[in-house]
Amino acid sequence: MVTMTHSATEKVQDFIQEHGVDDDVGLRVAVLPGGCSGFQYGLNIEDAPEDDDEVLEMNGVRLFVDPFSAQYLDGVQIDYVSSMMGQGFTFSNPNASGGCGCGSSFTA
């Protein structure tokens, strides 16, 4: 199961409130083919889950995960970090057998 840190869920909640999006929306967490290592992560706010999505709740944020992505997201932790080098979501994936320097793509 994918998990999110408090700072990550807080950032998603802030975004939803800033944009006046309906409370029933959720965050789609996806693994997509691409990136320099083979797969890349995708995050997107969506109105509702698809019929075959797994729906999880993390600190008040609904997560939508499709079956293809679920197999690559087991054990992944999503965090939101802010540093002198920038800010953004990071993914810690214990299942990744490799990755790239950008940190947004991986090999499984």
Secondary structure, DSSP 8 states (H G I E B T S, - for coil): --EE-HHHHHHHHHHHHHTT--TT-EEEEEEEE-STTSEEEEEEEESS--TT-EEEEETTEEEEE-HHHHHHHTT-EEEEEEETTEEEEEEE-TT-SEE-TTSSEEE-
